[in-house]
Amino acid sequence: MNPFLWLCGISSPLCLGMAYVFLMKGAMILCYFIVAIGLLPIPITCAIGIGFAWYCPEKLQSEEYQLRLESLQIIQQKTGQLTIAPTSLEAIANPTVPRLPGGEHQ
């Protein structure tokens, strides 16, 4: 979604500013065309966001969340084969808290 949001945030104000300049010069047809181009990314971005929310909402999560979810799923699949220390699970669930090698908080 970020590229589309950047497209809206950059192209829309630029096009609307250019349309204002052409409006002051009297080029009405060109002004309307530039306004249409400037406003077009907004409904497209909304449609893409709704599409992602409807068909694959997991893609709207952050990369950090997706990596943590995948690591927890791998651990869940392998729980019957190996033993996992509770501190490692806690580190995956809360990666911002620094850990000492003995499992104690810093």
N, C-alpha and C positions, 0 to 999 in steps of 0.2 A: 504493500500500500504506500510505502514511503515515496517511491518515485512518482506516483500519481499525485500525492499531496504536494510534493515539490513542484511538479508541473503546474498545479493550480496556483500555488503560492507565488510562483515567478511569472508565468505567462499571463495570467489574468490581470494583475495590476499593470504590467507593461503594455498589454494590448489596450486596456481601458485608458491608460495615459496617452498612448498614441492616438486613440480615437478622439480624445479631447483636443489634442493638437490639430488633427485634421478637421474637427468640428469648427475650431476657431478660424481655420483657413477657408472654410466654406465647402469642403469636399464631403458632402453628406452621404453619398453612396459608399464611398470608401470608409467613412466613419461607421456606418451600419455593418459593413462587412467585418471590420476589425473588432467591433463589439461582439459580433456573433462568434468570431474565432476566440476571443478572450473569455467568453462565458461557456463555451463548449466543454472545456475540461472539467468543469464542476459537476454537471450531471453524469458525465462518463465516470468520474471518480466515485460518485455516490452509487452508481449501478455496479461498479466493480466491488465496492465495499459490501453492498448487500449480497452480491453473488458469493463472495468469500464467506460471509456470515451464514449464508444459507447452505452452501454445498461443502465447504471445507473450513470450518471455524478454527481448526487447529493451526492453520497457516497464519492466522492473525495473532498468535501468541509470539512472545519474544523468542529469540534464538536460545537464550539461557534457559527459559522454561522448557523448550523442546528438548534440549540436551539433558536436562535433569529428568524429565519424564522418560526419555529413552533409557537412561542409565537405571532408573528405578524399574522399568519394565524388564530389562536384561537381568537385574538382580532377582526380580520376582520369578522369572523363568528358571533361574539356576538355583533357587533356594533349596531344592531337594538334593543338589550335588555338592555344594560347598557351604561352609559356615561363614557368615558375614558378621563382623564386629558391629555392635550398635553404634559406635562412634562414627564408623564410615557411613552408615545410613543417615545419621544426624548431619554429617558433613555434606552429604548430597542434598538433603532437604533444606539446609540452611548454610549455603556456601560462604556467607559473608563473615561468619564467626571464625577467627583463626583457631587452629587446633595444635596442641602439642603432641609429640609422638606417643606419649603414654595415654592419650585420650582425654587429658584434662584441658580445661579452658585456659586460655592465656590471660 
